[in-house]
């Protein structure tokens, strides 16, 4: 699955109005009459500016994890991969987005779609965990 990688512009804040009282996902609550707060999405989404990138997802191997084609992922290259992380991996000349599964000293790249097989990573592969996915940004409409 190819992934379009983009370096974020973090030179200035990306301030947007913010409903800081929360938005209930359960029973409705009275709406806020006005929004005074703002949130800086750069500060909220990016912990390590020099090692963070955005990527646009291509393909459907992670669809059951809620990651769909066209979604934007925030990728942090400074994080050490851990079992269960969603990661952008470079294997044998191609980028792929998968979960990392570590079992008994072996690594598997696990998709979130039963139509795709897991990928076993061995010493014979040209492999690197390129970065860990920290956020997914979805377009709803």
N, C-alpha and C positions, 0 to 999 in steps of 0.2 A: 504494500500500500504506500504510494508516494505521499509525502507530507510537505506542504509548502511552508517553509520556515521563514519567519519575519522577526527582526530585532525590534523591540518596542522603543518608542520615543519617550524617554523618561526625563528629558531636560526640563520640562515644566509640568506642574500638576495637571491632572485631568479631573477637574472638579465638576461634579454633577449633583443636582438636588437629591436629598436623602431623607426618607421617611424614618427618622431615628426612633420613633415610638414603636416600630415594628409593624408588620403586616400579618395579620392572623391567617393561618392556613386552616383553621378550624371554623368556629362559629364567627359570624360577622361581628365587627366592633365599630363604634362611631369613627368616622373618617376624620383625619386631621384637617383642620380648616386651611392651614398653610404649612409650608415646609421652610423652616429657617436654616436647617443644617445642610451641609454639603459633605460629600465624600470624595476623596481623591482615589480614583480607581488604580492609579499607578502605585500608590502607597498600600492599598488594600490587597492587590493581586501580586505584587512583586516584592519578595523579600531580599533577593540578591540581584540587583539591577545588572551587574556586569555579566551574569551567567544565566539570564532569563531571556527566553524567546517565546514568540507566539507561533503556533502552527495551525494550518487549516486541514482538517481531516478529510481524507479521500478514501472511500471504500466503506464497507459495512461489517468488518470483522469484530467490532466492539459494540455493535448495536444493542445487545442485551445488557450492556453496562450503561446504556443511555447515551452513548457517544455515536453520533450520526454523521454522515457525510455533510460537509459544510460547517460543522461545529469548529470553533476556535479553541485550541487547548493552550494553556500556559505551561511552559516547560522550563524547569529549573535544572540546569546542568551541574550545579554545585552539590546537589543532594546525593548521598550514597544510596544505591538501590537496596530495598528491603523486600522480603518475601511479601507478595500481594500488591506491590506498587504497580500502578499503570505507568508504563514507560515507553518512550520513543527509543527504539533499538536499531542499530545498524548491523545487519547481518548479511554477509556475502554480497556486498555491493548495493543493498537496498535498505531503505528505512521501513520500519513497521511499528505499529502501535499495538502493544499487547500487555497483559499482566505478566509479572515476573513470578514464577513458581520455583522455589528452591527446595529440593527434596534429596536427602542423602548425598549431598555433595554434587548433585546434578542440577542444571538449570533448564527450565522449560519456559517457552513463551506461549502463554495461554490466551487464545482469543475469547471473546464473549459473544460467540455466534456458533451454533453447532454445525454450520456449514463449512467451517474452517477447522483444520486439524491443528493441534498444538505443535510447536516447533521445538525439537530437542537441540540444545546448544552444546556442541562438543568442541574439543581442542582443534578439530579440523575446520571449524567455521572461523571466518574473519568476522569477529563480533565485538561490539562495544555497546554498553547502555549509554545512549547519547544524552538522555535527560529524563527526569521524573515529572510526570504530569501532576500539577498542583491544583489546577482549576480547569473546568470546561465551561465555555461560554456558548450558549445556544441561541439561535434565532427562532423565535416562536411564531413570527408572522411575517 
